[in-house]
Amino acid sequence: MTQKKKKEFRVIELGGTPYEIGYQYGKASIEIRDYLEVTCKELGLQRTDIAPLMQKYLPWVEKFDPEIVEIIKGFANGAKVSLDEAYLTNYSFEVSTVAHLKPFAGCTSFIATGEATLTGETLIGQTVDLFPEAEEGVRLLKIKPQKGSAFLGLAPNIGCLPNFNLNSAGIGLDVNALVNKHSIVNHNGVSASMLHYKMSCSDNITKALGIYCTAVKSFNTTPLVGLCLANKEGSAVYCEAIPGDYNILYPEKGILTHANHFETERFQSGEMAHVQVPDSFFRARRLRELMHKNHGKLTVDLMKELLADHVNFPYSVCRHFSESDPPDNRVKSCAAIISQPAELKMHITWGNPCENEFVEYKL
């Protein structure tokens, strides 16, 4: 067996007022100009295109949460980039998916709780499937805001607010790309990363879920993601959304898995996963079967093995790509996460879990 690499994240610690959090993050993001050049090239943008592109989103962010506006302002000043460029780092997924119709990245997520785990504890996690060039841009942040819960979070690119989080109230949040043709046509509002930031400051899972559902209904936001939420007491849900509507899914026998297609029947008419990520249907089912096969025995160590599963390689739970794939479809697991909300611990690989060790990070 090949020896796994131990690749550790440098934890970027941020705290204080929203502006101070953003400013510190900007100062720590010295690679941001290179990232912006790559992002513009991938999206087919000139730097002069960024401002008009971002202007349609700004009123929604101001309405959603003025504190996030302050974070972005702080980041822009700390990183010495324009405000519009700072916003783009948090909207690159939305712009790629909506404006350029590029295939989105994947991800396979899970919740295991109660009777499904060996000790009854709650586990939540996922693979983080992105384009290979994104791997070096993944960042791990520890954020302590003046108001609200502190949290550990994984950001998918430099300058982006974290999307895959665990907070001090014992709430874990993980996400999957979910795109419906109506979402693309009607997309507006705040980015997924901004939504997840505000949710992760919550001290209660009901409040966190309420932020998501209210955003879908009231803030003209159409999240292009579905999300897993679980807390240390074992409450756990998955929320899917399309423009103006959402649905809540619950674990069965303490187990829930999800990938990049809609499980809600009424949302399936506009499904795009079969075009962009057809392996989604396999990955969600494969992980679900593996977890049910080990029902009552699931632990952190066992989930590490299951997230490295290679059945249907390279389009497996541990996602790889083939050189024969079109460039826009070359996706890999750039990270994998297993969180223990009761222990306030995240176990994370930087790179494919079959090749890299899980490293423990404590909030």
C-alpha positions as CSV (number, residue, x, y, z in Angstrom):
1,M,0.0,0.0,0.0
2,T,1.3,3.4,-0.9
3,Q,2.2,5.6,2.0
4,K,-0.3,8.5,2.4
5,K,1.0,12.0,2.5
6,K,0.4,14.2,5.5
7,K,-0.4,17.6,4.0
8,E,-1.6,20.1,6.7
9,F,-3.4,23.4,6.3
10,R,-2.0,26.5,7.9
11,V,-5.0,27.7,10.0
12,I,-5.7,31.4,9.3
13,E,-7.1,32.9,12.5
14,L,-9.4,35.9,12.1
15,G,-11.4,37.8,14.7
16,G,-13.0,41.1,15.8
17,T,-15.5,43.3,14.0
18,P,-16.7,42.3,10.5
19,Y,-14.4,44.8,8.9
20,E,-11.4,43.6,11.0
21,I,-12.1,39.9,10.0
22,G,-12.2,40.9,6.4
23,Y,-9.0,43.0,6.6
24,Q,-7.1,40.3,8.4
25,Y,-8.2,37.8,5.7
26,G,-7.1,40.2,3.0
27,K,-3.7,40.7,4.6
28,A,-3.3,36.9,4.7
29,S,-4.2,36.4,1.0
30,I,-1.1,37.6,-0.7
31,E,-1.8,35.3,-3.6
32,I,-5.1,37.0,-4.4
33,R,-3.9,38.8,-7.6
34,D,-2.7,35.6,-9.1
35,Y,-6.0,33.9,-8.2
36,L,-7.9,36.8,-9.8
37,E,-5.9,36.5,-13.0
38,V,-6.6,32.7,-13.2
39,T,-10.3,33.2,-12.4
40,C,-10.8,35.8,-15.0
41,K,-9.0,33.6,-17.6
42,E,-11.2,30.6,-16.7
43,L,-14.4,32.7,-16.8
44,G,-13.5,34.5,-20.0
45,L,-13.6,37.8,-18.3
46,Q,-11.5,41.0,-18.6
47,R,-10.8,42.8,-15.4
48,T,-13.1,45.6,-16.7
49,D,-16.0,43.1,-16.8
50,I,-15.9,42.5,-13.1
51,A,-17.5,45.7,-11.8
52,P,-20.7,45.6,-14.0
53,L,-21.0,41.9,-13.3
54,M,-20.9,42.3,-9.6
55,Q,-23.3,45.4,-9.5
56,K,-26.4,43.3,-9.8
57,Y,-25.5,41.3,-6.7
58,L,-24.5,44.2,-4.3
59,P,-28.0,45.4,-3.4
60,W,-29.0,41.9,-2.3
61,V,-25.9,41.5,-0.1
62,E,-26.6,44.9,1.6
63,K,-30.2,43.8,2.2
64,F,-29.2,40.3,3.4
65,D,-26.5,41.3,5.9
66,P,-24.6,44.6,6.2
67,E,-21.9,42.9,8.2
68,I,-20.9,40.8,5.2
69,V,-20.6,44.0,3.2
70,E,-18.1,45.2,5.9
71,I,-16.2,41.9,5.7
72,I,-15.8,42.3,1.9
73,K,-14.8,46.0,2.3
74,G,-12.2,44.9,4.9
75,F,-10.9,42.2,2.6
76,A,-10.5,44.5,-0.3
77,N,-8.5,47.0,1.7
78,G,-6.4,44.3,3.4
79,A,-5.6,42.6,0.1
80,K,-5.3,45.8,-1.9
81,V,-7.8,44.9,-4.5
82,S,-11.0,46.6,-5.7
83,L,-14.3,46.0,-3.9
84,D,-15.7,44.4,-7.0
85,E,-12.7,42.0,-7.2
86,A,-13.3,41.1,-3.5
87,Y,-16.9,40.3,-4.3
88,L,-15.9,38.1,-7.3
89,T,-13.9,35.9,-5.0
90,N,-17.2,35.0,-3.3
91,Y,-19.2,34.8,-6.5
92,S,-16.9,32.8,-8.8
93,F,-19.0,29.6,-8.4
94,E,-22.2,31.5,-9.2
95,V,-20.7,33.4,-12.2
96,S,-19.1,30.2,-13.6
97,T,-22.4,28.3,-13.3
98,V,-24.9,31.0,-14.3
99,A,-23.1,33.4,-16.7
100,H,-20.8,30.9,-18.4
101,L,-22.7,27.6,-18.0
102,K,-19.5,25.8,-17.1
103,P,-20.0,22.4,-15.5
104,F,-20.0,22.8,-11.7
105,A,-17.9,20.8,-9.3
106,G,-19.2,17.9,-7.4
107,C,-19.1,16.7,-3.7
108,T,-20.6,13.7,-1.9
109,S,-21.9,14.5,1.6
110,F,-23.2,12.4,4.6
111,I,-24.7,12.5,8.0
112,A,-24.5,9.7,10.5
113,T,-26.1,9.9,13.9
114,G,-27.7,8.0,16.7
115,E,-28.3,4.3,16.0
116,A,-26.1,4.4,12.9
117,T,-22.8,5.2,14.8
118,L,-20.9,3.0,17.1
119,T,-21.1,5.4,20.1
120,G,-24.3,7.3,19.1
121,E,-22.4,10.4,18.3
122,T,-23.2,12.6,15.2
123,L,-20.8,12.7,12.3
124,I,-21.1,15.0,9.3
125,G,-18.8,15.3,6.3
126,Q,-18.1,15.1,2.6
127,T,-15.7,15.1,-0.2
128,V,-15.0,18.5,-1.7
129,D,-14.8,18.0,-5.5
130,L,-13.3,20.8,-7.5
131,F,-11.2,21.4,-10.6
132,P,-7.6,20.2,-9.9
133,E,-6.1,23.7,-10.2
134,A,-8.3,24.8,-7.3
135,E,-6.6,22.4,-4.8
136,E,-3.8,24.8,-3.9
137,G,-6.3,27.6,-3.3
138,V,-8.3,25.8,-0.6
139,R,-7.9,27.6,2.8
140,L,-8.8,26.7,6.4
141,L,-10.0,29.6,8.5
142,K,-10.8,29.9,12.2
143,I,-13.1,32.8,12.7
144,K,-14.1,34.4,16.1
145,P,-16.6,37.2,15.4
146,Q,-17.5,39.8,18.1
147,K,-21.1,38.6,17.8
148,G,-22.2,35.0,17.3
149,S,-20.5,31.6,17.3
150,A,-16.8,31.0,16.4
151,F,-16.2,28.5,13.7
152,L,-13.7,26.5,11.7
153,G,-14.3,26.6,8.0
154,L,-12.9,25.4,4.7
155,A,-12.9,28.0,1.9
156,P,-12.8,26.6,-1.7
157,N,-10.7,29.4,-3.0
158,I,-8.5,32.4,-1.9
159,G,-10.6,35.2,-0.6
160,C,-13.8,33.3,-0.4
161,L,-15.8,33.0,2.9
162,P,-15.8,29.4,4.1
163,N,-18.4,27.0,2.9
164,F,-17.8,23.8,4.9
165,N,-18.0,24.7,8.6
166,L,-18.2,23.6,12.2
167,N,-19.1,26.1,14.9
168,S,-18.6,26.4,18.6
169,A,-22.3,25.7,19.2
170,G,-21.7,22.2,17.8
171,I,-23.3,22.8,14.4
172,G,-21.8,21.2,11.3
173,L,-22.6,22.5,7.8
174,D,-21.6,20.9,4.5
175,V,-22.8,21.6,1.0
176,N,-23.3,20.2,-2.5
177,A,-23.7,21.9,-5.8
178,L,-27.3,21.6,-6.9
179,V,-28.3,23.2,-10.2
180,N,-31.8,23.4,-11.7
181,K,-32.3,25.1,-15.1
182,H,-34.7,27.5,-13.4
183,S,-32.0,28.4,-10.9
184,I,-29.7,29.5,-13.7
185,V,-32.3,31.6,-15.5
186,N,-33.6,33.2,-12.3
187,H,-30.5,33.4,-10.2
188,N,-30.0,36.5,-8.0
189,G,-29.1,37.3,-4.4
190,V,-26.3,36.5,-2.1
191,S,-23.6,33.9,-2.8
192,A,-23.6,30.5,-1.1
193,S,-20.4,31.4,0.8
194,M,-22.1,34.5,2.3
195,L,-25.1,32.5,3.2
196,H,-23.0,29.8,4.9
197,Y,-21.0,32.5,6.8
198,K,-24.1,33.9,8.4
199,M,-25.5,30.5,9.1
200,S,-22.3,29.4,10.9
201,C,-22.5,32.4,13.3
202,S,-25.8,30.9,14.6
203,D,-25.9,29.3,18.1
204,N,-28.8,27.1,17.2
205,I,-29.5,24.7,14.3
206,T,-33.0,26.0,13.9
207,K,-31.8,29.6,13.5
208,A,-29.2,28.4,10.9
209,L,-31.8,26.6,8.9
210,G,-34.1,29.6,9.1
211,I,-31.5,31.8,7.6
212,Y,-31.3,29.5,4.5
213,C,-35.0,29.1,4.1
214,T,-35.7,32.9,4.6
215,A,-33.0,33.7,2.0
216,V,-34.7,31.4,-0.5
217,K,-38.2,32.9,0.2
218,S,-37.4,36.6,1.0
219,F,-34.1,37.8,-0.3
220,N,-34.5,36.7,-4.0
221,T,-31.6,34.2,-3.4
222,T,-31.5,31.0,-5.3
223,P,-28.7,29.0,-3.7
224,L,-27.0,26.8,-6.3
225,V,-26.2,24.4,-3.4
226,G,-28.0,22.1,-1.1
227,L,-26.8,21.8,2.4
228,C,-26.3,19.3,5.3
229,L,-26.9,20.6,8.8
230,A,-26.3,18.5,12.0
231,N,-25.7,19.4,15.6
232,K,-24.1,17.7,18.5
233,E,-27.5,16.5,19.9
234,G,-28.2,14.6,16.8
235,S,-30.6,16.9,15.0
236,A,-29.9,16.6,11.3
237,V,-31.4,17.7,8.0
238,Y,-30.7,18.3,4.3
239,C,-32.2,21.2,2.5
240,E,-32.7,21.5,-1.3
241,A,-33.9,24.6,-3.0
242,I,-35.0,26.1,-6.3
243,P,-36.2,29.6,-7.0
244,G,-38.7,30.5,-4.2
245,D,-39.1,26.9,-2.9
246,Y,-37.2,24.5,-0.7
247,N,-37.6,21.0,0.8
248,I,-36.2,19.4,3.9
249,L,-34.9,15.8,3.9
250,Y,-34.2,13.8,7.0
251,P,-31.9,10.8,7.8
252,E,-33.3,7.3,7.6
253,K,-32.1,5.1,10.4
254,G,-29.6,7.8,11.3
255,I,-28.1,7.9,7.8
256,L,-28.3,10.5,5.0
257,T,-26.2,10.9,1.9
258,H,-26.4,13.4,-0.9
259,A,-24.5,14.3,-4.0
260,N,-25.3,16.7,-6.9
261,H,-28.8,15.8,-8.0
262,F,-32.2,16.6,-6.5
263,E,-33.8,14.0,-4.3
264,T,-37.1,16.0,-4.2
265,E,-39.4,14.9,-6.9
266,R,-41.0,18.2,-7.6
267,F,-37.5,19.8,-8.3
268,Q,-36.4,17.1,-10.8
269,S,-38.0,18.5,-13.9
270,G,-35.2,21.1,-14.3
271,E,-32.5,18.7,-13.2
272,M,-29.0,19.4,-14.8
273,A,-26.9,16.8,-13.0
274,H,-27.5,14.2,-15.7
275,V,-25.8,16.5,-18.2
276,Q,-23.0,17.9,-16.0
277,V,-22.3,15.4,-13.3
278,P,-24.0,12.1,-14.1
279,D,-21.8,10.2,-11.6
280,S,-23.7,12.1,-8.9
281,F,-26.5,9.4,-9.0
282,F,-23.9,6.7,-8.4
283,R,-21.9,8.4,-5.7
284,A,-24.8,9.2,-3.4
285,R,-26.2,5.7,-3.7
286,R,-22.8,4.0,-3.3
287,L,-22.0,5.9,-0.1
288,R,-25.5,5.3,1.3
289,E,-25.1,1.5,0.7
290,L,-21.7,1.4,2.3
291,M,-23.0,3.3,5.4
292,H,-26.1,1.1,5.7
293,K,-23.9,-2.0,5.4
294,N,-22.0,-0.8,8.4
295,H,-25.1,0.5,10.3
296,G,-24.4,0.8,14.0
297,K,-20.6,0.5,13.4
298,L,-19.9,3.9,11.8
299,T,-16.9,5.8,13.3
300,V,-14.6,8.6,12.2
301,D,-12.0,5.9,11.2
302,L,-14.5,3.9,9.2
303,M,-15.9,7.0,7.4
304,K,-12.3,7.8,6.4
305,E,-12.2,4.5,4.6
306,L,-15.6,5.0,3.0
307,L,-14.8,8.5,1.7
308,A,-11.8,6.9,-0.1
309,D,-14.0,4.3,-1.9
310,H,-13.0,3.8,-5.5
311,V,-15.8,1.7,-7.0
312,N,-16.7,3.2,-10.4
313,F,-13.2,4.8,-10.5
314,P,-12.4,7.5,-11.5
315,Y,-16.0,8.8,-11.0
316,S,-16.1,7.4,-7.5
317,V,-16.9,8.8,-4.1
318,C,-13.2,9.6,-3.9
319,R,-13.3,11.5,-7.2
320,H,-10.5,11.5,-9.7
321,F,-10.4,12.4,-13.4
322,S,-9.2,10.8,-16.6
323,E,-6.9,12.5,-19.1
324,S,-9.5,11.5,-21.7
325,D,-12.1,13.7,-20.0
326,P,-12.9,17.1,-21.5
327,P,-10.9,19.8,-19.7
328,D,-14.2,21.3,-18.2
329,N,-15.0,17.9,-16.7
330,R,-11.8,17.1,-15.0
331,V,-12.9,17.2,-11.3
332,K,-11.2,15.6,-8.3
333,S,-11.6,15.4,-4.6
334,C,-9.4,18.4,-3.5
335,A,-10.3,17.7,0.1
336,A,-12.4,15.5,2.4
337,I,-14.0,16.4,5.7
338,I,-15.4,14.5,8.7
339,S,-16.7,16.7,11.6
340,Q,-17.5,15.7,15.1
341,P,-19.8,18.4,16.4
342,A,-19.8,17.2,20.0
343,E,-16.0,17.2,20.1
344,L,-15.6,20.4,18.0
345,K,-13.2,18.6,15.8
346,M,-12.7,18.5,12.0
347,H,-10.7,15.8,10.3
348,I,-9.6,17.0,6.9
349,T,-7.5,15.8,4.0
350,W,-5.9,18.3,1.6
351,G,-6.2,16.3,-1.6
352,N,-7.8,13.0,-2.4
353,P,-8.5,10.9,0.8
354,C,-7.0,7.8,-0.9
355,E,-3.6,9.6,-1.1
356,N,-3.6,11.9,1.9
357,E,-4.0,11.5,5.6
358,F,-6.9,13.1,7.5
359,V,-5.4,15.7,9.9
360,E,-7.3,16.7,13.0
361,Y,-8.1,20.3,13.6
362,K,-9.8,21.5,16.9
363,L,-11.9,24.6,17.2
